[in-house]
């Protein structure tokens, strides 16, 4: 697969097989993220690669508890509203039961924190498609990046005082008939282009 095809055919996967991603494949994915561009070549993105099912379950539980305490208002971002409403119903797993969750954090007061993490996540999504892995961008931990319970968990794993979570990536083999992610490109309905 060439780079253009890896970009055009990349789709989000939200149903994963339970099987583990082999370490050599996971390492390639992580390195793709680590080689993403960063503002001023600062390279301050902090990657947390979570494969422990107990930790994934604990994160899902803590996130559900935090979202269930929130309320939806008229201007609430639709995906955030969905997380809140689904958490209030119970059984909400923000990471879709993936076998690997890669969480990206960066310095809280660094002006390029989200942009740098976004570049790393995008690199990993494209590399994941090349490696026949399903991936899905996960915003929920960013929305909860000041939640005391989640901060405590991540601080226990090395999140520094001056860092906050900017995004995450669910990774694994797609729960599909052939185990491959969906690769049919979606029609573009937005992303206007103006040529000057």
WOURGI-V503137 format. One record per helix or strand of 3 or more residues. SS is the DSSP state (~ for helix, > for strand). FROM is the first residue (numbers start at 1). TO is the last residue. Records with the same first field share a line. If there is no record, write none. Layout:
BEGIN
SS = FROM-TO + FROM-TO
END
This chain:
BEGIN
~ = 3-8 + 23-34 + 39-41 + 53-68 + 78-89 + 113-130 + 140-143 + 148-156
> = 46-50 + 100-107 + 134-138 + 163-172
END
